[in-house]
Amino acid sequence: MNRKTSVQCGLGAATALFLAACAPQQAAFDLADADDDQKVSLQEFERYMLEAVFAEADADGNAKVTFEEWKAANPDADPEKFRAPDKDGDRMVSPEEAEAFFAKQGTWADLFDKIDTDNDGYVTSAEAVAFRDRMAALSGTTLQQLQQAADQK
């Protein structure tokens, strides 16, 4: 993992990883926009989200996430669900296993489609901000609370 981003939320709040809980907010978008074209493609989004999840969960930095690490980042984690991406049975999830699992599940593609409101295949900073605002309103979390969570990291 060459890009480290860390926030006060786990995969259950994955949208916050990309959109809301990074300080400053634009920094997350800029990290996701690998080619600096002011928009994020699905490929860039998937790579960023995978890296963000690993940065959050991989406490020892060995590029493998154990259930204990996952549980620390996601207190409500289910051990059965954690085993699903562990294809080699070593009781750890590698970035490759996670990437294959998330791709099969459509996790990031579904989220990307919700953010890409004009359906042009790219997420702009404006779309990311609008989605963040919608998610904050739905969750009852204020933007100030999201910023405070990010500042604590």
Long-range contacts (C-beta under 8 A, 24 or more apart in sequence): 1-51, 1-54, 1-55, 1-58, 1-63, 1-95, 2-51, 3-31, 3-48, 3-51, 3-55, 4-51, 4-55, 5-31, 5-51, 5-52, 5-55, 5-56, 6-55, 6-56, 6-153, 7-52, 7-56, 7-149, 7-150, 7-153, 8-149, 8-150, 8-152, 8-153, 9-56, 9-149, 10-56, 10-57, 10-70, 10-73, 10-74, 10-77, 11-53, 11-56, 11-57, 11-73, 11-74, 12-74, 12-76, 14-49, 14-52, 14-53, 14-107, 14-111, 15-111, 15-131, 15-132, 15-135, 16-132, 16-135, 16-146, 16-149, 17-49, 17-52, 17-53, 17-56, 18-45, 18-48, 18-49, 18-52, 18-128, 19-115, 19-128, 19-129, 19-131, 19-132, 19-135, 20-132, 20-135, 20-136, 20-143, 20-146, 20-150, 21-146, 21-147, 21-149, 21-150, 22-150, 23-147, 23-150, 23-151, 25-129, 25-132, 26-125, 29-125, 29-128, 38-124, 38-125, 39-122, 39-123, 39-124, 40-122, 40-123, 40-124, 40-128, 41-121, 41-122, 42-108, 42-109, 42-112, 42-121, 45-108, 45-111, 45-112, 45-123, 46-99, 46-102, 46-103, 46-108, 46-109, 46-112, 49-102, 49-108, 49-111, 50-95, 50-98, 50-99, 50-102, 50-108, 53-98, 54-95, 54-98, 63-94, 63-95, 64-90, 64-92, 64-93, 64-94, 65-92, 65-93, 65-98, 66-91, 66-92, 67-91
